[in-house]
Amino acid sequence: METLVTSGDFNKYPVIPWFALSLHGSVMAQGWFEIWKTNKERILYGLGIATLSVVIAFSIRLFEGYGNLFAWSEVGSISFFVDQKYPPSLFHHTFFFGMVVFGVTMFMVLNQHVPRLTTFFAIPGKVPMFFYAVHLSILGIFVKRPDFFYLEGGILATFVGFAAMLAIMLPLSNWFYKVKARSNNFFIRMI
């Protein structure tokens, strides 16, 4: 049960809920890369699907539907958005999916109007698995070595940490992209 649906000390990533989220992403990728031929279509469909997903998520949360583990005080409050990620609830899945689709769609809009800005963000996008694995390792070093608990800082500390992580990760991601581009190894090219 823990492997497939719930989470615990052994497994924080149950298979079924996270597989469902990956299917959502695969369907959206099919639309963005195969079905919708113009940027206008990609942007309009992306905004429509993102909006629908967020409306569904809000409906789930408002009417205390499946997956509501935490009580909330009022709509729009922090407590309204606090929900379980491990394992992810249905609210978490639909809201997260909608916000990711919205974010990707906004990058498409930015790319049309300010393409130089999106070039900066494309660097980690070329090596997403590398970025994910390495940034977690670096965060682990900062959390364990100086014994700095990640919830101790406020918003300023978050932005400073974000800037520091980008300063470290962008050159590393760019380096690994060059390695990946030269490699014939299937696994290296998948990262």
Backbone as a printed PyTorch tensor [residue, N CA C, xyz], in Angstrom:
tensor([[[  0.8300,  -1.1960,   0.0000],
         [  0.0000,   0.0000,   0.0000],
         [  0.8730,   1.2570,   0.0000]],

        [[  1.9490,   1.2440,   0.8120],
         [  2.7980,   2.4280,   0.8990],
         [  3.4900,   2.6990,  -0.4280]],

        [[  3.8900,   1.6750,  -1.1260],
         [  4.5700,   1.8580,  -2.4020],
         [  3.6270,   2.4410,  -3.4520]],

        [[  2.3710,   2.0240,  -3.4440],
         [  1.4540,   2.4300,  -4.5040],
         [  0.6560,   3.6870,  -4.1910]],

        [[  0.1930,   3.8550,  -2.9470],
         [ -0.7750,   4.9220,  -2.6650],
         [ -0.3240,   5.8820,  -1.5800]],

        [[  0.1090,   5.3820,  -0.4440],
         [  0.4160,   6.2460,   0.6970],
         [  1.9160,   6.5100,   0.7880]],

        [[  2.2900,   7.3210,   1.7450],
         [  3.7190,   7.5390,   1.9790],
         [  4.0140,   7.3390,   3.4520]],

        [[  5.2660,   7.1170,   3.7450],
         [  5.6820,   6.9140,   5.1250],
         [  7.1680,   7.1330,   5.2280]],

        [[  7.7800,   6.5430,   6.2410],
         [  9.2160,   6.7160,   6.4330],
         [ 10.0250,   6.0920,   5.2980]],

        [[  9.5350,   4.9860,   4.7660],
         [ 10.2720,   4.2740,   3.7330],
         [ 10.1380,   4.9240,   2.3630]],

        [[  8.9540,   5.3880,   2.0330],
         [  8.6710,   5.8450,   0.6800],
         [  7.8780,   7.1500,   0.7100]],

        [[  8.4910,   8.2240,   0.2410],
         [  7.8000,   9.5170,   0.1850],
         [  7.1300,   9.7440,  -1.1580]],

        [[  7.4000,   8.9050,  -2.1390],
         [  6.8640,   9.0940,  -3.4800],
         [  6.0560,   7.8740,  -3.9100]],

        [[  4.8060,   7.7520,  -3.4650],
         [  3.9950,   6.6030,  -3.8790],
         [  3.7690,   6.6110,  -5.3940]],

        [[  3.7140,   5.4440,  -5.9700],
         [  3.7290,   5.2850,  -7.4190],
         [  2.4860,   5.8620,  -8.1020]],

        [[  1.3020,   5.5050,  -7.6480],
         [  0.0810,   5.8560,  -8.3820],
         [ -0.1440,   7.3690,  -8.4700]],

        [[ -0.1210,   8.1310,  -7.3620],
         [ -0.3650,   9.5770,  -7.5060],
         [  0.6820,  10.2960,  -8.3590]],

        [[  1.9540,   9.9380,  -8.1960],
         [  2.9830,  10.6260,  -8.9780],
         [  2.9690,  10.1820, -10.4300]],

        [[  2.5990,   8.9440, -10.6800],
         [  2.4460,   8.4770, -12.0640],
         [  1.3070,   9.2260, -12.7410]],

        [[  0.2350,   9.4730, -11.9950],
         [ -0.8900,  10.2420, -12.5450],
         [ -0.4470,  11.6460, -12.9450]],

        [[  0.3740,  12.2790, -12.1110],
         [  0.8530,  13.6210, -12.4380],
         [  1.7660,  13.5890, -13.6650]],

        [[  2.5750,  12.5480, -13.7790],
         [  3.4380,  12.4480, -14.9630],
         [  2.6100,  12.2310, -16.2210]],

        [[  1.4870,  11.5300, -16.1080],
         [  0.5970,  11.3710, -17.2590],
         [ -0.0010,  12.7090, -17.6800]],

        [[ -0.3770,  13.5240, -16.7020],
         [ -0.8630,  14.8740, -17.0250],
         [  0.1850,  15.6290, -17.8500]],

        [[  1.4250,  15.5770, -17.3900],
         [  2.5010,  16.2650, -18.0910],
         [  2.7160,  15.7190, -19.4930]],

        [[  2.6150,  14.4080, -19.6490],
         [  2.7860,  13.8000, -20.9710],
         [  1.6860,  14.2340, -21.9280]],

        [[  0.4640,  14.3130, -21.4320],
         [ -0.6550,  14.7580, -22.2690],
         [ -0.4530,  16.2170, -22.6910]],

        [[ -0.0340,  17.0640, -21.7490],
         [  0.2120,  18.4690, -22.0960],
         [  1.3570,  18.5870, -23.1010]],

        [[  2.3990,  17.8010, -22.9340],
         [  3.5220,  17.8380, -23.8710],
         [  3.0590,  17.4270, -25.2650]],

        [[  2.1780,  16.4510, -25.3260],
         [  1.6280,  16.0210, -26.6200],
         [  0.9010,  17.1820, -27.2950]],

        [[  0.1370,  17.9160, -26.5090],
         [ -0.5600,  19.0800, -27.0550],
         [  0.4060,  20.1520, -27.5200]],

        [[  1.3450,  20.5010, -26.6390],
         [  2.2840,  21.5820, -26.9530],
         [  3.2000,  21.2520, -28.1300]],

        [[  3.6600,  19.9900, -28.2130],
         [  4.6510,  19.6510, -29.2260],
         [  4.0920,  19.0020, -30.4860]],

        [[  2.9200,  18.4040, -30.3940],
         [  2.4020,  17.6560, -31.5360],
         [  1.0800,  18.1960, -32.0800]],

        [[  0.1330,  18.4680, -31.2070],
         [ -1.2320,  18.7610, -31.6570],
         [ -1.4080,  20.2230, -32.0500]],

        [[ -1.0450,  21.1250, -31.1520],
         [ -1.2410,  22.5470, -31.4240],
         [ -0.0630,  23.0590, -32.2400]],

        [[ -0.3450,  23.5990, -33.3940],
         [  0.7050,  23.9460, -34.3580],
         [  1.2470,  25.3620, -34.2140]],

        [[  0.4590,  26.2870, -33.6780],
         [  0.9190,  27.6750, -33.5760],
         [  1.1010,  28.0710, -32.1150]],

        [[  1.9170,  29.0870, -31.8890],
         [  2.0940,  29.5910, -30.5230],
         [  0.7820,  30.1120, -29.9520]],

        [[ -0.0340,  30.7230, -30.7990],
         [ -1.3270,  31.2290, -30.3430],
         [ -2.1930,  30.0870, -29.8070]],

        [[ -2.2290,  28.9640, -30.5220],
         [ -2.9880,  27.7990, -30.0560],
         [ -2.4130,  27.2730, -28.7480]],

        [[ -1.0990,  27.1530, -28.6830],
         [ -0.4510,  26.6350, -27.4660],
         [ -0.7690,  27.5160, -26.2650]],

        [[ -0.7180,  28.8140, -26.4710],
         [ -0.9740,  29.7500, -25.3730],
         [ -2.4410,  29.7110, -24.9680]],

        [[ -3.3560,  29.7500, -25.9290],
         [ -4.7920,  29.7450, -25.5980],
         [ -5.2180,  28.4390, -24.9230]],

        [[ -4.7960,  27.3130, -25.4880],
         [ -5.1430,  26.0330, -24.8740],
         [ -4.4680,  25.8760, -23.5090]],

        [[ -3.2180,  26.3180, -23.4110],
         [ -2.5120,  26.2500, -22.1280],
         [ -3.2310,  27.0520, -21.0610]],

        [[ -3.6250,  28.2860, -21.3880],
         [ -4.3460,  29.1140, -20.4130],
         [ -5.7020,  28.5060, -20.0620]],

        [[ -6.3800,  27.9570, -21.0540],
         [ -7.6800,  27.3320, -20.7920],
         [ -7.5720,  26.1170, -19.8850]],

        [[ -6.6070,  25.2500, -20.1720],
         [ -6.4170,  24.0420, -19.3610],
         [ -5.9370,  24.4130, -17.9610]],

        [[ -5.0380,  25.3900, -17.8590],
         [ -4.5690,  25.8270, -16.5390],
         [ -5.7260,  26.3850, -15.7170]],

        [[ -6.5420,  27.2180, -16.3260],
         [ -7.6850,  27.8050, -15.6210],
         [ -8.6670,  26.7180, -15.1760]],

        [[ -8.9830,  25.8040, -16.0760],
         [ -9.9000,  24.7200, -15.7350],
         [ -9.3490,  23.8790, -14.5850]],

        [[ -8.0690,  23.5790, -14.6230],
         [ -7.4600,  22.7770, -13.5670],
         [ -7.5210,  23.4910, -12.2130]],

        [[ -7.2330,  24.7940, -12.2050],
         [ -7.2780,  25.5450, -10.9510],
         [ -8.7210,  25.6610, -10.4440]],

        [[ -9.6750,  25.8470, -11.3470],
         [-11.0950,  25.9010, -10.9400],
         [-11.5150,  24.5660, -10.3320]],

        [[-11.0960,  23.4710, -10.9400],
         [-11.4050,  22.1420, -10.3830],
         [-10.7560,  21.9780,  -9.0120]],

        [[ -9.5090,  22.4110,  -8.8870],
         [ -8.8090,  22.3140,  -7.5980],
         [ -9.5420,  23.1260,  -6.5300]],

        [[ -9.9380,  24.3490,  -6.8630],
         [-10.6650,  25.1800,  -5.9030],
         [-11.9910,  24.5350,  -5.5250]],

        [[-12.6630,  23.9100,  -6.4980],
         [-13.9340,  23.2300,  -6.2040],
         [-13.7130,  22.0730,  -5.2390]],

        [[-12.6590,  21.3230,  -5.4690],
         [-12.3330,  20.2050,  -4.5750],
         [-12.0960,  20.7340,  -3.1650]],

        [[-11.3430,  21.8040,  -3.0560],
         [-11.0050,  22.3630,  -1.7410],
         [-12.2140,  23.0210,  -1.0830]],

        [[-12.9700,  23.8040,  -1.8590],
         [-14.1260,  24.5100,  -1.2990],
         [-15.1890,  23.5670,  -0.7530]],

        [[-15.4640,  22.5130,  -1.5110],
         [-16.5290,  21.6010,  -1.1190],
         [-16.0110,  20.4060,  -0.3340]],

        [[-14.7560,  20.5360,   0.1260],
         [-14.1350,  19.5190,   0.9690],
         [-14.2500,  18.1270,   0.3610]],

        [[-13.8870,  18.0800,  -0.9220],
         [-13.9340,  16.8210,  -1.6470],
         [-12.7650,  15.9270,  -1.3130]],

        [[-12.6090,  14.9120,  -2.1140],
         [-11.5830,  13.9020,  -1.8960],
         [-10.2030,  14.5350,  -1.7580]],

        [[ -9.4860,  14.1400,  -0.7650],
         [ -8.1110,  14.5650,  -0.6190],
         [ -7.8900,  15.7510,   0.2940]],

        [[ -8.9300,  16.2730,   0.9260],
         [ -8.7670,  17.3910,   1.8500],
         [ -8.3990,  16.8620,   3.2230]],

        [[ -7.1220,  16.9470,   3.5630],
         [ -6.6830,  16.4510,   4.8520],
         [ -6.5570,  17.5540,   5.8910]],

        [[ -6.4070,  18.8000,   5.4360],
         [ -6.1840,  19.9060,   6.3490],
         [ -7.3410,  20.9010,   6.2740]],

        [[ -7.7500,  21.3590,   7.4310],
         [ -8.8200,  22.3570,   7.4860],
         [ -8.2880,  23.7070,   7.0180]],

        [[ -9.1750,  24.5560,   6.5490],
         [ -8.7940,  25.9040,   6.1320],
         [ -9.7780,  26.8930,   6.7260]],

        [[ -9.3050,  28.1400,   6.9250],
         [-10.1230,  29.1370,   7.6070],
         [-10.9770,  29.9510,   6.6320]],

        [[-10.3660,  30.4610,   5.5620],
         [-11.1270,  31.2120,   4.5670],
         [-10.4560,  31.1020,   3.2110]],

        [[-11.2410,  31.2910,   2.1610],
         [-10.7220,  31.1950,   0.8090],
         [ -9.6670,  32.2790,   0.5970]],

        [[ -8.5400,  31.8830,   0.0340],
         [ -7.4620,  32.8320,  -0.2120],
         [ -6.4540,  32.9170,   0.9200]],

        [[ -6.7760,  32.3400,   2.0710],
         [ -5.8320,  32.3620,   3.1880],
         [ -4.7290,  31.3300,   2.9400]],

        [[ -3.6640,  31.4600,   3.6970],
         [ -2.5770,  30.4830,   3.5780],
         [ -3.0970,  29.0780,   3.8720]],

        [[ -3.9710,  28.9610,   4.8530],
         [ -4.4810,  27.6320,   5.2070],
         [ -5.2580,  26.9930,   4.0660]],

        [[ -5.8310,  27.8070,   3.1760],
         [ -6.5700,  27.2700,   2.0330],
         [ -5.6360,  26.5240,   1.0860]],

        [[ -4.4090,  27.0130,   0.9640],
         [ -3.4600,  26.4250,   0.0210],
         [ -2.5590,  25.3710,   0.6420]],

        [[ -2.5500,  25.2560,   1.9690],
         [ -1.7190,  24.2490,   2.6270],
         [ -2.4000,  22.8980,   2.4780]],

        [[ -1.6950,  21.9910,   1.8730],
         [ -2.2700,  20.6680,   1.6480],
         [ -1.1610,  19.6390,   1.6290]],

        [[ -1.5410,  18.4030,   1.5850],
         [ -0.5690,  17.3150,   1.6570],
         [  0.0750,  17.0530,   0.3030]],

        [[  1.3980,  16.9850,   0.3120],
         [  2.1600,  16.6750,  -0.8950],
         [  2.6640,  15.2300,  -0.8930]],

        [[  2.8960,  14.6550,   0.2630],
         [  3.4340,  13.2940,   0.3610],
         [  2.5090,  12.4120,   1.1800]],

        [[  1.6360,  11.6160,   0.6200],
         [  1.3150,  11.5240,  -0.7970],
         [  0.4680,  12.7180,  -1.2280]],

        [[  0.5370,  13.0760,  -2.4850],
         [ -0.2040,  14.2390,  -2.9470],
         [ -1.7080,  13.9790,  -2.9800]],

        [[ -2.4510,  14.9540,  -2.4950],
         [ -3.9060,  14.8450,  -2.5410],
         [ -4.4020,  15.2310,  -3.9260]],

        [[ -5.6810,  15.0150,  -4.1640],
         [ -6.2690,  15.3890,  -5.4450],
         [ -6.2320,  16.9070,  -5.6280]],

        [[ -6.4610,  17.6550,  -4.5500],
         [ -6.3470,  19.1210,  -4.6250],
         [ -4.9350,  19.5200,  -5.0270]],

        [[ -3.9500,  18.9150,  -4.3760],
         [ -2.5550,  19.2400,  -4.7000],
         [ -2.2660,  18.9720,  -6.1710]],

        [[ -2.6770,  17.8090,  -6.6490],
         [ -2.4150,  17.4460,  -8.0410],
         [ -3.0380,  18.4370,  -9.0160]],

        [[ -4.3100,  18.7160,  -8.8440],
         [ -4.9890,  19.5700,  -9.8230],
         [ -4.4880,  21.0140,  -9.7470]],

        [[ -4.2530,  21.5180,  -8.5390],
         [ -3.7560,  22.8870,  -8.4010],
         [ -2.3260,  22.9990,  -8.9390]],

        [[ -1.4720,  22.0610,  -8.5570],
         [ -0.0770,  22.0680,  -9.0050],
         [ -0.0010,  21.9600, -10.5240]],

        [[ -0.7610,  21.0450, -11.0930],
         [ -0.7800,  20.8770, -12.5490],
         [ -1.2190,  22.1720, -13.2330]],

        [[ -2.2810,  22.7750, -12.7390],
         [ -2.7620,  24.0180, -13.3290],
         [ -1.7380,  25.1310, -13.2590]],

        [[ -1.0590,  25.2560, -12.1300],
         [ -0.0680,  26.3240, -11.9790],
         [  1.1700,  26.0780, -12.8420]],

        [[  1.5700,  24.8190, -12.9910],
         [  2.7100,  24.5140, -13.8620],
         [  2.3570,  24.8110, -15.3180]],

        [[  1.1650,  24.4140, -15.7450],
         [  0.7300,  24.7050, -17.1200],
         [  0.6560,  26.2180, -17.3260]],

        [[  0.1450,  26.9340, -16.3320],
         [  0.0930,  28.3940, -16.4230],
         [  1.5050,  28.9780, -16.5410]],

        [[  2.4370,  28.4810, -15.7240],
         [  3.8120,  28.9730, -15.7610],
         [  4.4790,  28.7260, -17.1020]],

        [[  4.3220,  27.5250, -17.6530],
         [  4.9120,  27.2100, -18.9520],
         [  4.2920,  28.0900, -20.0320]],

        [[  2.9920,  28.2860, -19.9470],
         [  2.3100,  29.1370, -20.9210],
         [  2.8110,  30.5780, -20.8360]],

        [[  3.0630,  31.0610, -19.6240],
         [  3.5880,  32.4220, -19.4750],
         [  5.0020,  32.5390, -20.0430]],

        [[  5.7810,  31.4600, -19.9600],
         [  7.0950,  31.4720, -20.5970],
         [  6.9600,  31.5630, -22.1110]],

        [[  5.9320,  30.9330, -22.6750],
         [  5.6870,  31.0540, -24.1110],
         [  5.3550,  32.4970, -24.4810]],

        [[  4.5370,  33.1420, -23.6580],
         [  4.1830,  34.5430, -23.8900],
         [  5.4370,  35.4090, -23.7890]],

        [[  6.2350,  35.1870, -22.7380],
         [  7.4870,  35.9430, -22.5760],
         [  8.4150,  35.7460, -23.7650]],

        [[  8.4950,  34.5220, -24.2430],
         [  9.3790,  34.2180, -25.3650],
         [  8.9710,  34.9810, -26.6170]],

        [[  7.6900,  35.2380, -26.7680],
         [  7.2370,  36.0060, -27.9270],
         [  7.6100,  37.4790, -27.7980]],

        [[  7.5990,  37.9980, -26.5930],
         [  7.7950,  39.4340, -26.3940],
         [  9.1990,  39.8050, -25.9170]],

        [[  9.8280,  38.9460, -25.1180],
         [ 11.1690,  39.2250, -24.5880],
         [ 12.0110,  37.9440, -24.6940]],

        [[ 12.3780,  37.5500, -25.9100],
         [ 13.0690,  36.2620, -26.0780],
         [ 14.4170,  36.1650, -25.3680]],

        [[ 15.0930,  37.2730, -25.1770],
         [ 16.3970,  37.2150, -24.4960],
         [ 16.2540,  36.7950, -23.0400]],

        [[ 15.1460,  37.1610, -22.4150],
         [ 14.9070,  36.7830, -21.0200],
         [ 14.7130,  35.2760, -20.8850]],

        [[ 14.0100,  34.6740, -21.8170],
         [ 13.7480,  33.2330, -21.7150],
         [ 14.9920,  32.3970, -22.0180]],

        [[ 15.9600,  32.9770, -22.7140],
         [ 17.2180,  32.2660, -22.9590],
         [ 17.8930,  31.9110, -21.6380]],

        [[ 17.8140,  32.8210, -20.6840],
         [ 18.3750,  32.6230, -19.3540],
         [ 17.7360,  31.3980, -18.6710]],

        [[ 16.4190,  31.2720, -18.7880],
         [ 15.7110,  30.1670, -18.1460],
         [ 15.8490,  28.8500, -18.9050]],

        [[ 16.2570,  28.9240, -20.1660],
         [ 16.3920,  27.7100, -20.9670],
         [ 17.5880,  26.8710, -20.5470]],

        [[ 18.5500,  27.4780, -19.8830],
         [ 19.7590,  26.7400, -19.4970],
         [ 19.4140,  25.5390, -18.6120]],

        [[ 18.7290,  25.7090, -17.4640],
         [ 18.3790,  24.5170, -16.6890],
         [ 17.3340,  23.6580, -17.3740]],

        [[ 16.5340,  24.2550, -18.2610],
         [ 15.5200,  23.4850, -18.9730],
         [ 16.0970,  22.4810, -19.9520]],

        [[ 17.3490,  22.6710, -20.3430],
         [ 18.0010,  21.7320, -21.2560],
         [ 18.4970,  20.4860, -20.5310]],

        [[ 18.6670,  20.5990, -19.2260],
         [ 19.1660,  19.4690, -18.4240],
         [ 18.3430,  19.3540, -17.1360]],

        [[ 17.0350,  19.1250, -17.2350],
         [ 16.1770,  19.1950, -16.0450],
         [ 16.5090,  18.1710, -14.9660]],

        [[ 16.8050,  16.9400, -15.3530],
         [ 17.0920,  15.9150, -14.3430],
         [ 18.4180,  16.2060, -13.6370]],

        [[ 19.3930,  16.6580, -14.3870],
         [ 20.6760,  17.0510, -13.7980],
         [ 20.4530,  18.1850, -12.8000]],

        [[ 19.7190,  19.2050, -13.2110],
         [ 19.4450,  20.3540, -12.3440],
         [ 18.7570,  19.8910, -11.0600]],

        [[ 17.7410,  19.0480, -11.2060],
         [ 16.9690,  18.5770, -10.0590],
         [ 17.8640,  17.8190,  -9.0710]],

        [[ 18.6200,  16.8540,  -9.5740],
         [ 19.4410,  16.0240,  -8.6940],
         [ 20.5640,  16.8260,  -8.0340]],

        [[ 21.2320,  17.6630,  -8.7950],
         [ 22.3730,  18.3970,  -8.2500],
         [ 21.9130,  19.4770,  -7.2810]],

        [[ 20.8230,  20.1660,  -7.5910],
         [ 20.3930,  21.2300,  -6.6750],
         [ 19.9380,  20.6460,  -5.3410]],

        [[ 19.3410,  19.4460,  -5.3670],
         [ 18.9670,  18.8000,  -4.0950],
         [ 20.2060,  18.4250,  -3.2940]],

        [[ 21.2340,  17.9550,  -3.9750],
         [ 22.4820,  17.6140,  -3.2830],
         [ 23.1200,  18.8510,  -2.6610]],

        [[ 23.1310,  19.9390,  -3.4000],
         [ 23.7130,  21.1810,  -2.8800],
         [ 22.8910,  21.6930,  -1.7000]],

        [[ 21.5750,  21.6490,  -1.8220],
         [ 20.7240,  22.0570,  -0.6980],
         [ 20.9910,  21.1910,   0.5250]],

        [[ 21.1840,  19.8940,   0.3010],
         [ 21.4880,  18.9910,   1.4080],
         [ 22.7640,  19.3810,   2.1290]],

        [[ 23.7570,  19.7890,   1.3580],
         [ 25.0190,  20.2320,   1.9740],
         [ 24.7830,  21.4660,   2.8310]],

        [[ 24.0370,  22.4410,   2.3000],
         [ 23.7910,  23.6770,   3.0490],
         [ 22.9220,  23.4350,   4.2770]],

        [[ 22.0050,  22.4910,   4.1930],
         [ 21.1390,  22.2130,   5.3360],
         [ 21.9010,  21.4310,   6.4070]],

        [[ 22.6960,  20.4670,   6.0140],
         [ 23.3750,  19.6050,   6.9860],
         [ 24.6380,  20.2290,   7.5700]],

        [[ 25.4630,  20.8280,   6.7330],
         [ 26.7470,  21.3420,   7.2150],
         [ 26.5950,  22.5360,   8.1550]],

        [[ 25.9830,  23.6180,   7.7240],
         [ 25.8640,  24.7450,   8.6620],
         [ 24.7240,  24.5570,   9.6600]],

        [[ 23.9570,  23.4430,   9.5240],
         [ 22.8350,  23.1630,  10.4080],
         [ 21.7790,  24.2730,  10.3190]],

        [[ 21.5390,  24.7340,   9.0880],
         [ 20.5650,  25.7860,   8.8440],
         [ 19.2710,  25.1380,   8.3930]],

        [[ 18.2760,  25.1520,   9.2510],
         [ 16.9970,  24.5390,   8.9150],
         [ 16.2860,  25.4160,   7.9040]],

        [[ 15.7260,  24.8060,   6.8580],
         [ 15.2200,  25.5860,   5.7370],
         [ 14.0250,  26.4760,   6.0650]],

        [[ 13.3510,  26.2670,   7.1580],
         [ 12.2160,  27.1250,   7.5040],
         [ 12.6000,  28.2780,   8.4280]],

        [[ 13.8670,  28.4030,   8.7620],
         [ 14.2830,  29.4660,   9.6800],
         [ 14.3110,  30.8400,   9.0270]],

        [[ 14.5600,  30.9050,   7.7360],
         [ 14.6310,  32.1830,   7.0470],
         [ 13.2540,  32.6530,   6.6180]],

        [[ 13.1470,  33.9360,   6.3190],
         [ 11.9040,  34.5040,   5.8190],
         [ 11.9640,  34.6380,   4.3050]],

        [[ 11.2050,  35.5780,   3.7900],
         [ 11.1400,  35.7850,   2.3520],
         [ 12.4860,  36.2540,   1.8040]],

        [[ 13.1430,  37.1490,   2.5060],
         [ 14.4480,  37.6300,   2.0500],
         [ 15.4500,  36.4810,   1.9640]],

        [[ 15.4780,  35.6320,   2.9870],
         [ 16.3920,  34.4850,   2.9790],
         [ 16.0730,  33.5480,   1.8170]],

        [[ 14.7950,  33.4030,   1.4920],
         [ 14.3930,  32.5590,   0.3660],
         [ 14.9290,  33.1210,  -0.9390]],

        [[ 14.7810,  34.4380,  -1.1420],
         [ 15.2800,  35.0470,  -2.3740],
         [ 16.7980,  35.0080,  -2.4570]],

        [[ 17.4710,  35.1970,  -1.3440],
         [ 18.9360,  35.1110,  -1.3320],
         [ 19.3650,  33.6830,  -1.6660]],

        [[ 18.6930,  32.7110,  -1.0620],
         [ 18.9910,  31.3120,  -1.3570],
         [ 18.7220,  30.9600,  -2.8120]],

        [[ 17.6270,  31.4830,  -3.3580],
         [ 17.2850,  31.2510,  -4.7670],
         [ 18.3660,  31.8210,  -5.6770]],

        [[ 18.7990,  33.0530,  -5.3970],
         [ 19.8450,  33.6980,  -6.2020],
         [ 21.1630,  32.9260,  -6.0880]],

        [[ 21.5100,  32.5030,  -4.8730],
         [ 22.7460,  31.7460,  -4.6810],
         [ 22.6820,  30.4090,  -5.4200]],

        [[ 21.5320,  29.7480,  -5.3550],
         [ 21.3890,  28.4650,  -6.0460],
         [ 21.5090,  28.6490,  -7.5540]],

        [[ 20.9220,  29.7070,  -8.1000],
         [ 21.0530,  29.9530,  -9.5390],
         [ 22.4990,  30.2820,  -9.9100]],

        [[ 23.1750,  31.0330,  -9.0680],
         [ 24.5690,  31.3780,  -9.3460],
         [ 25.4420,  30.1220,  -9.4000]],

        [[ 25.0970,  29.1330,  -8.6110],
         [ 25.8430,  27.8700,  -8.6140],
         [ 25.3810,  26.9750,  -9.7620]],

        [[ 24.0550,  26.8720,  -9.9360],
         [ 23.4990,  25.8830, -10.8620],
         [ 23.5670,  26.2720, -12.3360]],

        [[ 23.4820,  27.5480, -12.6570],
         [ 23.4940,  27.9250, -14.0780],
         [ 24.8030,  27.5410, -14.7720]],

        [[ 25.9630,  27.8540, -14.1900],
         [ 27.1950,  27.3950, -14.8540],
         [ 27.3150,  25.8670, -14.8970]],

        [[ 26.8900,  25.2030, -13.8160],
         [ 26.9370,  23.7320, -13.8180],
         [ 26.0100,  23.1540, -14.8840]],

        [[ 24.8060,  23.7040, -14.9990],
         [ 23.8520,  23.2240, -16.0020],
         [ 24.3680,  23.4720, -17.4170]],

        [[ 24.9530,  24.6270, -17.6300],
         [ 25.5050,  24.9430, -18.9480],
         [ 26.6460,  23.9810, -19.2910]],

        [[ 27.5170,  23.7090, -18.3160],
         [ 28.6110,  22.7550, -18.5160],
         [ 28.0660,  21.3760, -18.8690]],

        [[ 27.0560,  20.9050, -18.0880],
         [ 26.5420,  19.5600, -18.3380],
         [ 25.8050,  19.4940, -19.6750]],

        [[ 25.1560,  20.5700, -20.0770],
         [ 24.4980,  20.5750, -21.3870],
         [ 25.5140,  20.3460, -22.5030]],

        [[ 26.7010,  20.9550, -22.3740],
         [ 27.7490,  20.7540, -23.3850],
         [ 28.2320,  19.3050, -23.3800]],

        [[ 28.3610,  18.7180, -22.1860],
         [ 28.7330,  17.3020, -22.0770],
         [ 27.6470,  16.4420, -22.7240]],

        [[ 26.4170,  16.7470, -22.4220],
         [ 25.2720,  15.9940, -22.9490],
         [ 25.2040,  16.0860, -24.4770]],

        [[ 25.4490,  17.2660, -25.0140],
         [ 25.3800,  17.4680, -26.4630],
         [ 26.4570,  16.6740, -27.2080]],

        [[ 27.6290,  16.4830, -26.5850],
         [ 28.7260,  15.7410, -27.2230],
         [ 28.6160,  14.2300, -27.0230]],

        [[ 27.8290,  13.8110, -26.0480],
         [ 27.7960,  12.3960, -25.6650],
         [ 26.8970,  11.5760, -26.5940]],

        [[ 27.3290,  10.3380, -26.8160],
         [ 26.4970,   9.3770, -27.5430],
         [ 25.8280,   8.3980, -26.5890]],

        [[ 26.1090,   8.5260, -25.2970],
         [ 25.5370,   7.6420, -24.2950],
         [ 24.0480,   7.9580, -24.0940]],

        [[ 23.2230,   6.9480, -24.2350],
         [ 21.7660,   7.1150, -24.1310],
         [ 21.3680,   7.7170, -22.7860]],

        [[ 21.9440,   7.2230, -21.7140],
         [ 21.5460,   7.6930, -20.3720],
         [ 21.9880,   9.1380, -20.1270]],

        [[ 23.1620,   9.5000, -20.5830],
         [ 23.6330,  10.8860, -20.4410],
         [ 22.6980,  11.8230, -21.2170]],

        [[ 22.3050,  11.4230, -22.4130],
         [ 21.4340,  12.2640, -23.2340],
         [ 20.0300,  12.3690, -22.6500]],

        [[ 19.6280,  11.4110, -21.8480],
         [ 18.2930,  11.4610, -21.2140],
         [ 18.2760,  12.4120, -20.0270]],

        [[ 19.4400,  12.6660, -19.4250],
         [ 19.4950,  13.5340, -18.2520],
         [ 19.3710,  14.9600, -18.7100]]])
